[in-house]
Amino acid sequence: MDPKVQQFMAMIKARNPGENEFHQAVQEVAESLIPFIEENPKYKHAKILERIAEPERTIIFRVPWLDDKGEVQINRGFRIEMNSAIGPYKGGLRLHPTVNLGILKFLAFEQVFKNSLTTLPMGGGKGGSDFDPKGKSDNEVMRFCQSFMSELFRHIGADTDVPAGDIGVGGREIGFLFGQYKRLKNEFTGVLTGKGIEWGGSLIRPEATGYGATYFAEEMLSTRGETMKGKVVCISGSGNVAQYATEKVVELGGKVVTASDSNGFIYDPKGIDCDKLKFIMDLKNVRRGRIKEYADKFGVEYFEGKRPWIIKCDIAMPCATQNEINEEEAKLLIKNGCKCVSEGSNMPSTPEAVGVFLNAQILYGPGKAANAGGVATSGLEMTQNSMRLPWSREEVDEKLHTIMKNIHKTCVKYGTKENGFINYVDGANIGGFVKVANAMIAQGVV
């Protein structure tokens, strides 16, 4: 490791002990940025990287709520307001038992760069709770969301901080959160994105992250004269991102052969077509069942406790959670002929796995670039809310496609090496950094 990166990381670890995911995210960015900063002393003198790695505000609070038995339950709520140099804080709320300060700081840190890449005026933030919506009734989820928002509402606003959904937070949860915000503030503003179409939401928002990751994969493939048509694609996850990545891959002529959840994955060599995808959407969005039911219904293989990266494919699209591809799995993907990885989830590849992809010089799109379509469309929803005007599905999809193409151009601009290889990690990190850093310098030491 570069001694300057080592020195910087020693400081980060001392200030943020035990926050391993945050350390991982910062180191990945620092390895790209510190050589760039050394060549551009204005960023070094202003200590921009040190400032970006320190949240502007960290909010932690108690969330008490009543379960259906009338018993009091207590969870912990968080909001990390990381950086507002280019716009109001923007980033999702995650409800999952694994949520802690380190995970949310990593997500908020990534969000700063991702939001900058979209070219929209959005800062970076992230939040959530260790509450688990799985197995809870609608009434329990509602009571939790109302309690959570009863504290969060004083820290957010359409021009301050605009949360969205993330793992465990879909349309149901956004509705409960928005209803409580409106009740407490007595105002109808675009304070949350991912809202229902009837009350301020944007068309394409549910589809945006999965569509965007697929568009980004297409852009990467185009640099080598290829398209999605005829490609075999392994997708992990079976939630919102995985569902719509599957939909768009099929639309573009690819064949998706896997889907997964935390219990295991299914392998369908014939491909997940539109009818099978409808089954997954009903299973996961309505019945909230397990992906094994797909294997039982369609008579395909189910791999208990495994991840889909053992299956041969041309393209891998991790769409589940962080660190879901390790070094061995990355090597197996390469060995099995995988030529492109487009990350639908945040930091799904371990640092060792990223090293394998870069050394093999395959097309590797890191999450902060490849999955920026979700937050980009959230930004478009904010714009529509400010204008009090809805846009058509076609308008939003066209804008999303343009944004993903522009993110790709930025990555190519800052990531192309002397031998012509495009290092999308460097491209995304440096491209996202420059806009935020210049804004921070212009605004002084605040």
VEXDREN-2710 file (C-alpha; in Angstrom, 1 decimal):
% VEXDREN-2710
k/r/px/py/pz
1/MET/0.0/0.0/0.0
2/ASP/1.2/3.5/-0.8
3/PRO/2.7/5.0/2.5
4/LYS/0.5/8.1/2.1
5/VAL/-2.6/5.9/1.9
6/GLN/-1.4/3.9/4.9
7/GLN/-0.8/7.0/6.9
8/PHE/-4.3/8.4/6.0
9/MET/-6.0/5.1/6.8
10/ALA/-4.2/4.9/10.2
11/MET/-5.8/8.3/11.1
12/ILE/-9.3/7.1/9.8
13/LYS/-9.1/3.9/11.8
14/ALA/-8.0/5.7/15.0
15/ARG/-10.9/8.2/14.7
16/ASN/-13.5/5.5/13.7
17/PRO/-12.6/2.3/15.6
18/GLY/-14.4/-0.9/14.8
19/GLU/-16.2/0.5/11.7
20/ASN/-14.8/-2.0/9.2
21/GLU/-17.1/-1.3/6.3
22/PHE/-16.4/2.4/6.6
23/HIS/-12.7/1.7/6.6
24/GLN/-13.1/-0.4/3.5
25/ALA/-15.0/2.3/1.6
26/VAL/-12.6/5.1/2.6
27/GLN/-9.5/3.0/1.7
28/GLU/-10.9/2.1/-1.8
29/VAL/-11.5/5.8/-2.5
30/ALA/-8.2/7.0/-0.9
31/GLU/-6.2/4.6/-3.1
32/SER/-7.6/6.3/-6.2
33/LEU/-7.6/9.9/-4.8
34/ILE/-4.3/10.4/-2.9
35/PRO/-2.1/10.1/-6.1
36/PHE/-4.6/12.5/-7.8
37/ILE/-4.5/14.9/-4.8
38/GLU/-0.7/14.9/-4.8
39/GLU/-0.8/16.1/-8.4
40/ASN/-3.4/18.8/-7.5
41/PRO/-2.0/20.6/-4.3
42/LYS/-5.1/22.8/-3.8
43/TYR/-7.1/19.8/-2.6
44/LYS/-4.2/18.7/-0.4
45/HIS/-3.8/22.2/1.2
46/ALA/-7.6/22.4/1.9
47/LYS/-7.5/18.8/3.4
48/ILE/-10.6/18.0/1.3
49/LEU/-10.3/14.2/1.6
50/GLU/-10.0/14.4/5.4
51/ARG/-13.1/16.7/5.5
52/ILE/-15.1/14.4/3.2
53/ALA/-14.3/11.4/5.4
54/GLU/-15.8/13.2/8.4
55/PRO/-19.6/13.4/8.5
56/GLU/-21.0/16.9/8.8
57/ARG/-23.6/15.6/11.3
58/THR/-24.3/12.2/12.9
59/ILE/-27.7/11.7/14.5
60/ILE/-28.5/8.7/16.7
61/PHE/-31.8/8.2/18.5
62/ARG/-34.1/5.8/20.3
63/VAL/-37.1/4.3/18.5
64/PRO/-39.7/2.8/20.9
65/TRP/-42.8/1.1/19.4
66/LEU/-45.6/-1.2/20.3
67/ASP/-45.8/-4.7/18.8
68/ASP/-49.1/-6.5/18.1
69/LYS/-49.0/-8.1/21.6
70/GLY/-48.9/-4.6/23.2
71/GLU/-45.3/-5.1/24.3
72/VAL/-42.8/-2.2/24.0
73/GLN/-39.9/-2.8/21.6
74/ILE/-36.8/-0.5/21.3
75/ASN/-34.6/0.0/18.3
76/ARG/-31.9/2.5/17.4
77/GLY/-32.3/5.0/14.6
78/PHE/-29.6/6.8/12.7
79/ARG/-29.1/9.5/10.1
80/ILE/-25.6/10.3/8.8
81/GLU/-25.5/13.7/7.0
82/MET/-22.2/13.3/5.3
83/ASN/-21.7/16.2/2.9
84/SER/-23.9/19.1/1.6
85/ALA/-21.4/20.9/-0.6
86/ILE/-23.4/20.5/-3.8
87/GLY/-27.0/20.1/-2.5
88/PRO/-29.2/18.9/0.3
89/TYR/-28.2/15.5/1.9
90/LYS/-29.6/12.7/-0.2
91/GLY/-29.6/9.0/0.5
92/GLY/-31.7/6.0/1.6
93/LEU/-33.0/4.7/4.8
94/ARG/-32.1/1.0/5.5
95/LEU/-34.1/-1.2/7.9
96/HIS/-32.1/-4.4/8.7
97/PRO/-30.8/-6.1/11.8
98/THR/-27.2/-5.5/10.6
99/VAL/-27.5/-1.7/10.5
100/ASN/-25.0/0.0/12.7
101/LEU/-23.0/3.3/12.6
102/GLY/-20.1/1.9/10.5
103/ILE/-22.3/0.5/7.8
104/LEU/-24.3/3.7/7.5
105/LYS/-21.1/5.8/7.4
106/PHE/-19.8/3.7/4.6
107/LEU/-23.0/4.0/2.7
108/ALA/-23.2/7.8/3.3
109/PHE/-19.5/8.2/2.2
110/GLU/-20.2/6.3/-1.0
111/GLN/-23.4/8.3/-1.6
112/VAL/-21.4/11.6/-1.7
113/PHE/-19.4/10.4/-4.8
114/LYS/-22.4/8.6/-6.4
115/ASN/-24.6/11.7/-6.1
116/SER/-21.9/13.9/-7.5
117/LEU/-21.5/11.6/-10.5
118/THR/-25.2/12.0/-11.4
119/THR/-24.5/15.8/-12.1
120/LEU/-27.6/16.6/-10.1
121/PRO/-27.4/19.0/-7.1
122/MET/-27.5/16.4/-4.3
123/GLY/-25.2/16.0/-1.3
124/GLY/-24.7/12.6/0.4
125/GLY/-26.4/11.0/3.4
126/LYS/-27.7/7.7/4.7
127/GLY/-29.8/6.5/7.6
128/GLY/-31.9/3.7/9.0
129/SER/-32.4/1.4/12.0
130/ASP/-31.6/-2.1/13.2
131/PHE/-35.4/-2.8/13.0
132/ASP/-36.2/-5.9/10.9
133/PRO/-39.4/-5.5/8.9
134/LYS/-39.4/-9.3/8.0
135/GLY/-42.1/-11.2/9.8
136/LYS/-43.7/-8.0/11.1
137/SER/-47.4/-7.1/10.5
138/ASP/-48.3/-4.0/8.5
139/ASN/-49.5/-2.4/11.7
140/GLU/-46.2/-3.1/13.5
141/VAL/-44.2/-1.6/10.6
142/MET/-46.5/1.4/10.6
143/ARG/-46.0/2.0/14.4
144/PHE/-42.2/1.6/14.0
145/CYS/-42.1/4.1/11.0
146/GLN/-44.2/6.6/12.9
147/SER/-42.0/6.5/16.0
148/PHE/-38.9/6.7/13.8
149/MET/-40.2/9.7/11.9
150/SER/-41.3/11.4/15.2
151/GLU/-37.6/12.0/15.8
152/LEU/-36.2/12.2/12.3
153/PHE/-38.6/14.9/11.1
154/ARG/-36.8/17.6/12.9
155/HIS/-33.5/16.9/11.0
156/ILE/-34.8/16.6/7.4
157/GLY/-36.6/18.8/4.9
158/ALA/-37.0/19.3/1.1
159/ASP/-34.0/21.8/1.1
160/THR/-32.0/20.1/4.0
161/ASP/-32.1/16.3/3.8
162/VAL/-34.2/14.2/1.5
163/PRO/-34.2/10.5/2.5
164/ALA/-35.3/7.6/0.2
165/GLY/-35.7/3.9/0.5
166/ASP/-33.0/1.2/0.7
167/ILE/-33.0/-2.4/2.0
168/GLY/-36.2/-3.0/4.0
169/VAL/-37.7/0.3/3.0
170/GLY/-40.1/0.1/0.0
171/GLY/-43.3/1.8/-0.9
172/ARG/-45.2/0.7/2.2
173/GLU/-42.5/2.1/4.6
174/ILE/-42.1/5.4/2.6
175/GLY/-45.9/5.9/2.8
176/PHE/-46.0/5.4/6.6
177/LEU/-42.9/7.7/7.0
178/PHE/-44.3/10.4/4.7
179/GLY/-47.7/10.3/6.4
180/GLN/-46.1/10.9/9.8
181/TYR/-43.9/13.7/8.5
182/LYS/-46.9/15.5/7.0
183/ARG/-48.8/15.1/10.2
184/LEU/-46.0/16.5/12.3
185/LYS/-45.0/19.4/10.0
186/ASN/-48.4/20.2/8.6
187/GLU/-47.0/20.6/5.1
188/PHE/-46.9/18.6/1.9
189/THR/-43.3/18.8/0.5
190/GLY/-40.9/16.5/-1.4
191/VAL/-39.1/15.5/1.8
192/LEU/-38.9/11.8/0.8
193/THR/-38.4/10.1/-2.5
194/GLY/-39.8/6.8/-3.6
195/LYS/-43.3/8.0/-2.9
196/GLY/-46.5/6.6/-4.5
197/ILE/-47.3/7.9/-8.0
198/GLU/-50.6/9.3/-6.7
199/TRP/-48.9/11.5/-4.1
200/GLY/-45.7/13.0/-5.6
201/GLY/-43.7/10.0/-6.7
202/SER/-41.9/9.6/-10.0
203/LEU/-42.5/7.0/-12.7
204/ILE/-39.5/4.7/-13.2
205/ARG/-38.3/5.3/-9.6
206/PRO/-38.8/1.6/-8.5
207/GLU/-37.1/0.4/-11.7
208/ALA/-34.3/3.0/-11.7
209/THR/-31.4/1.3/-9.9
210/GLY/-31.8/-2.0/-11.8
211/TYR/-32.4/-0.3/-15.1
212/GLY/-29.4/2.0/-14.5
213/ALA/-27.0/-0.8/-13.6
214/THR/-28.1/-2.5/-16.9
215/TYR/-27.7/0.7/-18.9
216/PHE/-24.2/1.1/-17.4
217/ALA/-23.3/-2.5/-18.3
218/GLU/-24.4/-1.8/-21.9
219/GLU/-22.2/1.3/-22.0
220/MET/-19.2/-0.6/-20.7
221/LEU/-19.8/-3.4/-23.2
222/SER/-20.0/-0.8/-26.0
223/THR/-16.3/0.2/-25.4
224/ARG/-15.4/-3.3/-26.6
225/GLY/-17.9/-3.4/-29.5
226/GLU/-20.4/-5.6/-27.7
227/THR/-24.1/-5.4/-26.5
228/MET/-26.3/-7.2/-24.0
229/LYS/-27.9/-9.3/-26.7
230/GLY/-27.3/-13.1/-26.2
231/LYS/-25.3/-12.6/-23.0
232/VAL/-25.9/-15.0/-20.0
233/VAL/-26.3/-12.9/-16.9
234/CYS/-26.0/-14.0/-13.2
235/ILE/-28.0/-11.7/-10.9
236/SER/-28.0/-11.9/-7.1
237/GLY/-30.8/-10.8/-4.9
238/SER/-34.6/-10.9/-5.7
239/GLY/-35.7/-7.5/-4.4
240/ASN/-36.4/-4.3/-6.2
241/VAL/-32.9/-3.8/-7.8
242/ALA/-32.6/-7.5/-8.9
243/GLN/-36.1/-7.6/-10.3
244/TYR/-35.8/-4.5/-12.5
245/ALA/-32.2/-5.4/-13.6
246/THR/-33.6/-8.7/-14.8
247/GLU/-36.5/-7.0/-16.6
248/LYS/-34.1/-4.6/-18.5
249/VAL/-31.6/-7.4/-19.3
250/VAL/-34.4/-9.5/-20.8
251/GLU/-35.7/-6.4/-22.7
252/LEU/-32.2/-5.9/-24.2
253/GLY/-31.9/-9.5/-25.3
254/GLY/-29.8/-11.0/-22.5
255/LYS/-30.7/-14.2/-20.5
256/VAL/-30.8/-14.0/-16.7
257/VAL/-30.3/-17.4/-15.1
258/THR/-30.1/-16.8/-11.3
259/ALA/-31.9/-15.0/-8.5
260/SER/-31.2/-15.3/-4.8
261/ASP/-32.1/-14.3/-1.2
262/SER/-30.3/-14.7/2.1
263/ASN/-31.2/-18.5/2.2
264/GLY/-29.8/-19.5/-1.2
265/PHE/-30.2/-19.1/-5.0
266/ILE/-32.0/-20.7/-7.9
267/TYR/-30.4/-21.6/-11.2
268/ASP/-32.7/-21.5/-14.2
269/PRO/-30.7/-22.4/-17.3
270/LYS/-33.7/-21.6/-19.6
271/GLY/-33.7/-18.0/-18.3
272/ILE/-36.0/-16.0/-16.2
273/ASP/-38.6/-14.7/-18.7
274/CYS/-41.3/-12.1/-18.1
275/ASP/-43.8/-14.5/-16.7
276/LYS/-41.3/-16.0/-14.3
277/LEU/-40.3/-12.5/-13.2
278/LYS/-43.9/-11.7/-12.4
279/PHE/-43.9/-14.7/-10.1
280/ILE/-40.8/-13.4/-8.4
281/MET/-42.3/-10.0/-8.0
282/ASP/-45.5/-11.4/-6.5
283/LEU/-43.4/-13.8/-4.2
284/LYS/-41.2/-11.0/-2.9
285/ASN/-43.3/-7.8/-3.1
286/VAL/-46.7/-9.2/-2.1
287/ARG/-46.4/-12.6/-0.3
288/ARG/-42.9/-11.8/1.0
289/GLY/-41.8/-15.5/0.6
290/ARG/-38.4/-17.2/0.0
291/ILE/-36.8/-17.7/-3.5
292/LYS/-36.9/-21.5/-3.0
293/GLU/-40.6/-21.4/-4.0
294/TYR/-39.4/-20.4/-7.5
295/ALA/-37.4/-23.7/-7.7
296/ASP/-40.4/-25.7/-6.4
297/LYS/-42.8/-24.1/-9.0
298/PHE/-40.6/-24.2/-12.1
299/GLY/-38.6/-27.4/-11.3
300/VAL/-35.1/-25.8/-11.3
301/GLU/-32.1/-26.3/-9.1
302/TYR/-31.9/-24.5/-5.7
303/PHE/-28.6/-24.1/-3.9
304/GLU/-29.2/-23.8/-0.2
305/GLY/-26.9/-21.3/1.6
306/LYS/-24.9/-20.5/-1.6
307/ARG/-24.4/-17.5/-3.8
308/PRO/-24.8/-17.5/-7.6
309/TRP/-21.2/-16.8/-8.6
310/ILE/-20.5/-20.5/-9.1
311/ILE/-22.6/-20.4/-12.3
312/LYS/-21.0/-19.7/-15.7
313/CYS/-22.0/-16.4/-17.1
314/ASP/-20.9/-13.5/-19.4
315/ILE/-22.0/-10.8/-17.0
316/ALA/-22.4/-10.7/-13.2
317/MET/-24.7/-8.2/-11.6
318/PRO/-24.6/-8.3/-7.8
319/CYS/-27.8/-6.7/-6.6
320/ALA/-28.1/-7.9/-3.0
321/THR/-25.8/-6.4/-0.3
322/GLN/-22.3/-5.5/0.6
323/ASN/-19.3/-7.9/0.3
324/GLU/-21.2/-10.6/-1.5
325/ILE/-18.4/-11.5/-3.9
326/ASN/-15.2/-12.6/-2.3
327/GLU/-11.7/-13.2/-3.9
328/GLU/-12.4/-16.9/-4.6
329/GLU/-15.8/-16.2/-6.2
330/ALA/-14.2/-13.4/-8.3
331/LYS/-11.6/-15.8/-9.6
332/LEU/-14.2/-18.4/-10.3
333/LEU/-16.3/-15.8/-12.3
334/ILE/-13.2/-14.9/-14.4
335/LYS/-12.3/-18.6/-14.9
336/ASN/-15.9/-19.3/-16.1
337/GLY/-15.7/-16.5/-18.7
338/CYS/-17.3/-13.5/-17.0
339/LYS/-16.2/-10.4/-18.9
340/CYS/-18.3/-7.7/-17.2
341/VAL/-19.4/-6.9/-13.6
342/SER/-22.0/-4.2/-13.0
343/GLU/-22.8/-3.6/-9.4
344/GLY/-26.4/-3.0/-8.5
345/SER/-25.8/-3.0/-4.8
346/ASN/-23.4/-0.9/-2.7
347/MET/-19.8/-2.3/-2.3
348/PRO/-20.8/-5.9/-3.1
349/SER/-17.3/-6.9/-4.0
350/THR/-14.6/-7.2/-1.3
351/PRO/-11.3/-5.3/-1.9
352/GLU/-9.6/-8.6/-2.9
353/ALA/-12.4/-9.3/-5.4
354/VAL/-12.1/-5.9/-6.9
355/GLY/-8.3/-6.5/-7.3
356/VAL/-9.1/-9.7/-9.2
357/PHE/-11.4/-7.9/-11.6
358/LEU/-8.9/-5.0/-12.2
359/ASN/-5.9/-7.4/-12.7
360/ALA/-7.9/-9.4/-15.2
361/GLN/-8.8/-6.1/-16.9
362/ILE/-12.5/-7.1/-17.3
363/LEU/-15.2/-4.5/-17.5
364/TYR/-15.9/-3.7/-13.8
365/GLY/-18.4/-1.0/-12.9
366/PRO/-18.3/-0.1/-9.2
367/GLY/-21.6/0.6/-7.3
368/LYS/-21.1/4.3/-7.0
369/ALA/-21.2/4.6/-10.8
370/ALA/-23.2/1.5/-11.9
371/ASN/-26.1/1.8/-9.4
372/ALA/-26.4/5.6/-9.3
373/GLY/-29.6/5.3/-11.4
374/GLY/-31.7/5.0/-8.3
375/VAL/-30.5/8.2/-6.6
376/ALA/-30.5/9.9/-10.0
377/THR/-34.2/9.2/-10.4
378/SER/-34.8/10.3/-6.8
379/GLY/-33.2/13.6/-7.9
380/LEU/-35.6/13.7/-10.8
381/GLU/-38.5/13.1/-8.4
382/MET/-37.2/16.0/-6.3
383/THR/-37.2/18.2/-9.4
384/GLN/-40.8/17.2/-10.2
385/ASN/-41.9/17.9/-6.6
386/SER/-40.3/21.3/-6.7
387/MET/-42.0/22.1/-10.1
388/ARG/-45.3/20.5/-8.9
389/LEU/-45.3/18.7/-12.3
390/PRO/-45.1/15.0/-13.1
391/TRP/-43.2/13.7/-16.1
392/SER/-44.2/10.7/-18.3
393/ARG/-42.5/7.3/-18.0
394/GLU/-40.7/7.9/-21.3
395/GLU/-39.4/11.3/-20.2
396/VAL/-38.0/9.9/-16.9
397/ASP/-36.5/6.8/-18.5
398/GLU/-34.8/8.9/-21.2
399/LYS/-33.3/11.3/-18.6
400/LEU/-32.1/8.2/-16.6
401/HIS/-30.5/6.7/-19.6
402/THR/-28.8/10.0/-20.4
403/ILE/-27.5/10.3/-16.8
404/MET/-26.0/6.8/-16.9
405/LYS/-24.3/7.6/-20.2
406/ASN/-22.9/10.8/-18.7
407/ILE/-21.6/8.9/-15.6
408/HIS/-19.9/6.4/-18.0
409/LYS/-18.3/9.3/-19.9
410/THR/-17.0/10.8/-16.6
411/CYS/-15.5/7.4/-15.6
412/VAL/-13.9/7.1/-19.0
413/LYS/-12.5/10.6/-18.8
414/TYR/-10.8/10.1/-15.4
415/GLY/-10.2/6.4/-15.5
416/THR/-8.6/5.6/-18.9
417/LYS/-5.0/4.4/-18.5
418/GLU/-2.1/4.7/-20.9
419/ASN/-2.7/1.2/-22.3
420/GLY/-6.3/2.1/-23.0
421/PHE/-7.8/0.1/-20.1
422/ILE/-10.6/1.9/-18.4
423/ASN/-10.3/1.7/-14.6
424/TYR/-13.8/2.5/-13.6
425/VAL/-12.9/2.6/-9.9
426/ASP/-10.4/5.4/-10.4
427/GLY/-12.8/7.1/-12.9
428/ALA/-15.8/7.1/-10.5
429/ASN/-13.8/8.1/-7.5
430/ILE/-11.9/11.0/-9.1
431/GLY/-14.9/12.1/-11.2
432/GLY/-17.2/12.2/-8.2
433/PHE/-14.5/13.9/-6.0
434/VAL/-13.7/16.8/-8.3
435/LYS/-17.1/18.4/-8.2
436/VAL/-17.6/18.1/-4.5
437/ALA/-14.0/19.2/-3.7
438/ASN/-14.3/22.3/-5.9
439/ALA/-17.5/23.3/-4.2
440/MET/-16.0/22.8/-0.7
441/ILE/-13.0/25.0/-1.7
442/ALA/-15.4/27.7/-3.1
443/GLN/-17.4/27.7/0.2
444/GLY/-14.5/28.1/2.5
445/VAL/-13.5/26.0/5.6
446/VAL/-17.0/25.2/6.9
END
